[in-house]
Amino acid sequence: MRRDVFTEDHEIFRAQFRRFAEREIEPKIARWNRDGITDRETWRRMGEAGFLGPAMPEAYGGAGGDFLYDAIVMEELAWRRAHGLMTAVHSSICMPYIATWGTEEQKRKYLPPAIAGELLLGICMTEPGTGSDLANIQTRAIRDGDHYVLNGSKTFISIGQLGDLFIVVAKTNPDATPAHAGISLLLVEATRPGFVRGRKLEKLGLPAQDTSEIFFQDCRVPVANLLGKEGQGFKMLMEKLQQERICIAVSSIASCRRALHDTIEYTKQRHAFGKPIAAFQNTQFTLAELATEVEIGQAFVDRLLAAHVRGDDVVMEASMAKWWTTDLQKKVTRECLQLHGGYGFMLEYPIAMDYADAAVQSIYAGSNEIMKVIIARRMGLPGA
Ligand SMILES: Cc1cc2nc3c(=O)[nH]c(=O)nc-3n(C[C@H](O)[C@H](O)[C@H](O)COP(=O)(O)OP(=O)(O)OC[C@H]3O[C@@H](n4cnc5c(N)ncnc54)[C@H](O)[C@@H]3O)c2cc1C
């Protein structure tokens, strides 16, 4: 079905990005996967060409567009399996925190270089001891004059090696009741003494993402780097996490489409018992079922995108889309791998990496179990 969520301007932008991606991204993906990291130069070129923060206000160097421009970049990157370029984290998750709650000075200092691809952004929530239970973080930011002294450990941080500026979730009041009322967000430059990058972690999938540990050791952060108000961090996170979940749903469906597309091609050219694999009824039914579910998923995601850019409350629907599309991605990649036979298990066939890459989608950005907790709460179910 023709998708009707995008305007002609969006489609022009998509065509521009496709040309850019063919030239500047596709030739580098294999190298990024081998190196376990992307390169700063490509981020800079993306910024220069207007593909980072297209939804940010023009006053700070953005294009003043809507979130659909971000979604287009995410779809096209997912289709190309360029998972290392996490524009979702940089443009669609981190920039909006600064644009929404930053002081004028913070916005002027950080947004223009971030949009230009010269200052890469990340967010440090998760710790070795806690992920889903965010209110239980142990990282402390204790006030000392006009600074906070930051101590703690973060892990699984995307863009952890390349990143220049991190939104750090820390407790400015460790004794607050309830615990989440003591949480604040700080903007922390990677150049600050006491900011220590740990290991780039070895992962099952997404090899080009520089997922890392980050430590804070008596790291002094000026009070001017507080984002929003003290004690409001948890509330700010809950508000912005919706968009993060929509990002995952958008890229999940695009990844499903690519896996399906490649599998259709593969089963048409691979023969067994004198005919193409695609001619077996089992193959046809499997592909027909997957194509149906992907279409249904796309329709829901497009409706969600439209509601989100309208400003509707989509807390429940974003959670629904996140768990459902990521479960679908796991199913699609599993079934498509099976249809590749032994070649599906070989890393030289992209479906093998698709299968591995899909595994994390139901875990990060709020696990799928947490999505169901949110939905149950919104449904008013007892005890949820
Ligand atoms: C590749 C990658 C990139 C990441 N990037 C970032 C990043 O940039 N920044 C960042 O801060 N974090 C990042 N994360 C961390 C990610 O957000 C967490 O892994 C995720 O929130 C889950 O937390 P956890 O790993 O501590 O699992 P846990 O919270 O320990 O959960 C373990 C299991 O218990 C389940 N569970 C927990 N609570 C409940 C409950 N109430 N009801 C039912 N089941 C429950 C979970 O669903 C899960 O299945 C990343 C993770 C990965 C793998």
The ligand as an ORCA input file, in Angstrom:
! r2SCAN-3c Opt
* xyz 0 1
  C      23.595     -2.633     22.130
  C      23.062     -1.879     23.319
  C      23.062     -0.487     23.287
  C      22.597      0.241     24.384
  N      22.699      1.615     24.378
  C      22.431      2.282     25.529
  C      22.702      3.691     25.629
  O      23.148      4.349     24.685
  N      22.466      4.300     26.818
  C      21.979      3.630     27.902
  O      21.811      4.237     28.945
  N      21.696      2.298     27.838
  C      21.910      1.625     26.672
  N      21.664      0.264     26.616
  C      21.125     -0.412     27.779
  C      19.685     -0.885     27.631
  O      18.808      0.197     27.608
  C      19.420     -1.880     28.775
  O      20.162     -3.051     28.490
  C      17.937     -2.192     28.940
  O      17.246     -1.075     29.432
  C      17.705     -3.373     29.890
  O      18.375     -3.185     31.096
  P      19.324     -4.333     31.685
  O      20.231     -4.775     30.588
  O      19.922     -3.864     32.939
  O      18.343     -5.551     31.969
  P      17.509     -5.793     33.374
  O      16.820     -4.545     33.761
  O      18.433     -6.437     34.346
  O      16.456     -6.832     32.859
  C      16.709     -8.242     32.711
  C      15.427     -8.916     32.276
  O      14.428     -8.710     33.280
  C      13.264     -8.150     32.705
  N      12.599     -7.228     33.631
  C      13.142     -6.202     34.316
  N      12.200     -5.555     35.022
  C      11.022     -6.191     34.780
  C       9.682     -6.007     35.200
  N       9.325     -4.994     36.019
  N       8.739     -6.852     34.751
  C       9.074     -7.870     33.923
  N      10.313     -8.102     33.476
  C      11.286     -7.271     33.892
  C      13.765     -7.403     31.493
  O      12.740     -7.183     30.569
  C      14.846     -8.330     30.984
  O      14.270     -9.334     30.204
  C      22.079     -0.458     25.508
  C      22.040     -1.849     25.504
  C      22.530     -2.565     24.446
  C      22.515     -4.066     24.509
*
